[in-house]
Amino acid sequence: MTDILNSMIASGFPEMRALVCLIVLLVSLIGAVLVSLFLRPVCVPVLWRFIDLLFGRVGDKLNRAGRRAPDLFFRGFVLLIAALFVVVAFIGCLPYVLSFFGIDASTFYFAEGVILLALVSAPGMMMSLLQLYKTIQGGRAGEGVYLSFSRGALANVAGADDYAIARLALGVSVRRFNDALMAPLFWYCIFGLEGAILFAAFSAMNWRFGERGFDNAFGMGAYAGALVMGYVPMFLSAVLLWFAALFTPRAAKGFVRSYKAAFCQGGYALDVMAHALGVVLGGAYMGADGRKVKGPWAGDESSSAKVELSQLRRGAYMLGVAHLLLILGFCGAYLFFA
């Protein structure tokens, strides 16, 4: 492993990491487009599913209604430590696993790219947004595409109308752009694969148990960790969405003067999206456990909460442009450092 690290340092970290991020972006985007032609795209990262498989049911049993907040916080914190222990153990064993499979310096970054793909799902969520637009436009019942957003947001959409589902879809798409694309790549560029995996662990536990923010004692620890590591990437996501809506003056208002949306809703990025589309996003929705998830409204108070088809299409277009801007950014970073 010393030879691998020495070779990596000699080859230069910045340009190689920028290249890995660029390839991961292209592969995930092209893969989401191809998969959406036949199936429902992946809307939740693979690592999130793995952590949910290990700790989801245990957490549901520990997070019982009626218990006091300190008790729930302690239980949630212990479960978070257990999840982080598994992730740190995986990170510690990773060099030995790669060496066992004969991964040398020439293929080390390829292996990192494959693992990084397991932390990304924003392109799939964007394609699901387009599928939702086509479903509503055609007047068809879209249980399949509705299920994608229901699982992606851990929300119960039974009985919800198209406006509520479209509003939820835009909100969860913005959140996945941040915590399932921007943030993992951001921490990978700074601290390598270890940083990306650590953030993904916090983000997965926050997705599973911290959807109510600091109002949920059980998921408070996971939410705090995701907030600390995800705040700067959330700001960068808002910048990209603002550039994607550069010709929409309302977007500047959402970026500069409006800070209504909480981090668990998408933060600044959701504010920019709401003002750019001229709608109100966020608000309350029904969680998968049947309990109401409260949240502030993002957007201009004079705007409507009814998301029209044209606004849904423009939202998907904004996310697509933001993906392209991110690709161009990593292209520029690679050329600059190289």
N, C-alpha and C positions, 0 to 999 in steps of 0.2 A: 504493500500500500504506500510505502514511502516513495518508491519509484513513481507510482502513479501521481502522487501529489506533487512531486518535483517536476514531473513532465507537464502537469496542468499549470503550475506556476510559470514554467518557462514558456508555455504556449500563450499565456495571458488569460486571466479570468474574464475581463469585461467583454471582449469581443465574442468569446465563446459562449458566455451566458446569454448575451444578446442574440446570438445566432440560434441557440437552443430555444429561447422564448419565441423567436420568429418562426421557427419550424413547428413548435407546438401550436402556435396560433393558426398557422396555415393548415396543419393536419386536422386540428379540431374543427376549424371552420368548414373545410372541404368535406370532412367526414360527416358533419351535421347536415350539410346540404344533401349529400348522397343518401344518408339514412332517412331523411325526411321525405324522400321520394317514395319510400316503401313502408316505413315504420314510424313510430313516434321517436323523436330524438331523445337522447339522454339529457335529462334536465337536472339531475343531481349527481355530483361527482362520485366516482367509484369509492374513494376513501370515505366519504360521508356515509355511503351505504354500508361499508364494512364496519365503521364505528357504530352505526345504528344497529347493525346485526349483533354486535357484541354487547352493547350497553343500553339499547333502546327499551327492551322489555323490563330489564332490571330497573331502569330509571322510572318507568311508568308505575312499577310496584312501589318504589320508594316515594314517589311524588304523589302522596295521597292528600286529597282535599280534607280540610278540617284540622290538620296539624298546624302547630305554631310556626311562625316564620323562621325563628332561629333553628328549630329542628329541621325544617326543610332546607335551609341554607347549608347546614352541616352535612346533610345527606347528599345534596347536590355537589358540594365541594369535594366530598370523599369520592363520589363517582367521577368527577372531573379529574382528580388526581390519578385515579385508576386508569382512565383513558389516556392521560398524558404519559403515565408510566409505560403503557403498551406502545405508544408512539415513540417515546424516547428509546425504549428497548429495540424497536424496529430500526431506528436511526443508528443505534450503536452496533447492531448486527449487520447493517447494510454493507459496510466495506468487506466484511468476511464473506457475505453471500455473493457479492460481485466477484471477489477473488476466486471463490469456489467455482463459479461458472466461467472463469477464464476471461473476465472483463479486464482489459488493460487500459493504458492511457489513451490509446487510439479510439476505443469504443466507450470510454467512460461517460462522455457527454451524451452519447446516444442512449445509454441506459438511464441517465438522468432525465432525458426528454421523455422516455417511455413512462417513467414514474410520474413525471410532472403532468402528463396527460390524464392521470387518474385524479388530479386535483381540479380539473377544468370542466365546466359544463355550460358556460354562458352562451357559446354559439348554438348549442342544442336548444336552450331556452328561447333564443331569438327566432330560430326556425319554428318552434312551437307557437310563437306569437303569430307568425305568418300563417300557420295552419289554422289557428283560431280565427284569424281574419277571413280566410277562405270559407271556413265552416259557417260563420255567422252570415257572411255575404250570400252563401248559397241557401241559407234558411234550413240547414240540416241540423239534426241532433248530433252534438259533438261530444258524446260521453268519453271517447278516447282522448281527445285533446284536452277536454276539461280535466280528465284524470291527471294529465301531465302537470297542470298548474296546481291541482289539488295536492298532489304529492310534493311538488316543488315548494309549495308554501305551507304544507301540512295544514291545509284548510279544508273545511267541509263546505262544498259548493252545492250541496243538494238543496233545491228550492230557490237558488239564486238566479236572477235574471241575467240576460246577456250583458247589461251595463255593469253589474257588479262583478261578473266574471272577467270582463275586459279590464276593469279598473284593477282587480287583483292581479291579472296577468301582467299588466304594465309594471305594477309595483314589484312583483317577484322577479321580473326580467331585469329591472334595474338593480335589485339586490344581488342577483347572480352575476351580473356584469362586474360588480365590485368584489364580492367574496368568493366567486368561483372563476375569476379570470384576472382582474387587475391586481388584487392583493396577493395571490400565490406567485404571480410573476414578479411583482414588486419585491417580495421577500426573498425570492430565489435570486434575483439580481444582487441583493445586498448580502445575504447570509448563505446563499446556496440552497441546495435541496433540503437541508435540515430546517432552515427558516421557513420554507414553503410548507413543509409537512407539519411543522409546529403550528403555524397559523391555521392550516386546514383542520387540525385536531380541535382547536378552539372554535373554529367556525362551524364544524360539524356538530359539536355539542351545543353551540348556540342555536343552530338551526333546529335541533331536536328538542331542546328544553328551554331556550332563552328567548322565544319569540315575543314574550311580554316585557322584555327589557328588565329594568330594575323593579318592576312591579311583581315579578315572579321570583320569590326567594330561592326556589330550588335551582333555577337556571341563572341566578345572578352572577355566580363566579364565571361561568362560561361566557356570559354576555359581556362582563367586564374585560375578560381577556381578549375577546373578539373586538371589542371597542378600542382597546389600547393599540392592538396590532392593525386594526382595519381603518383607523381614522384617517391617516395620510393617504392610503389608497382610495378611500371614499372621496377625498378632496380631488385627487387626480381623476377619478371617474367623472366627477362633476365637471372638471375642466374639459375633458374629452367630449362629454355630451353637450357642453356649451359650444365648443367648436363645431360639433355636428349640427347644432341649431344656430349657427352664426348669423344666419339671415332671418332669425326670429327674434325681434327685439325683446319680447317678453322673457326669453331665456336669461338675458342679462339680469333682469330683476330677480329671478329665482336664485341666481348665483351670488349676487351682491347683497341683496337686502332681505331675502326671505330665508329663514332658518326654522321652519315649522316642523319638518319631518324628523322623527327620531332616527338614531342610527339603525335600529332594528327594522325600520321601514325603508331604508335606503339613504337617509340623510340628505346632504346637499344635492346628490345626484337626482333624487326623487323630486326635490324642489325645482331643479332645472328642467326636468322632464315635464312636470306639471305646468309650469309657466310657458314652456315652449309649445305645448299642445293646446294651451288655453283651457285646461280642465282641472278639476280637483281630484287628486289621487290620495291614497292612504285611507285613513279612517278605520273603523272597526270592521272585523270580519269574524266568522265563526271558526274556531280552531278545530282540529281533527278530533280532539277529545270532547267536543261538544260545548266547551266553554268559550265565552266571547273574548276575543283579543282586541283590546282597545288601542287606539292610536290617533294622534292628531291628523288633521287634514293638511295636505300640502298643496299649494297653489293659491291663485288669486281668489279672494272671498266672493268676488262677483261672478266667477266661473261656475259652470255646471258640473255635477258629478257624473253626468251621463256621458260615457265615452262613446262617441260615434265611430262608425267604421273608418271614416277618413282619418280620424285621430289615432285609431289603433294602427292603421297602416303607416302613418307618419312616425309613430313611436317605434315600430319595427325598423323603419328606414333610418331613424336617428341612431339606433343601436348598431345597425349595419355600418353606418358611416363611422361610428366610434370604434368599431372593430378595425376598419380599414386605417383609421388614423393611428391606432395602436400598432398595427403592422408597419406602417410607414415610420413610426417612431423607433421601433426596434431595428428597422433597416438603416435608419440614420445613425443609431447608436453603434451598430456593427461597423459601418463604414468609417465612423469617426475614430473608434478605438483601433480598428485594424490599420 
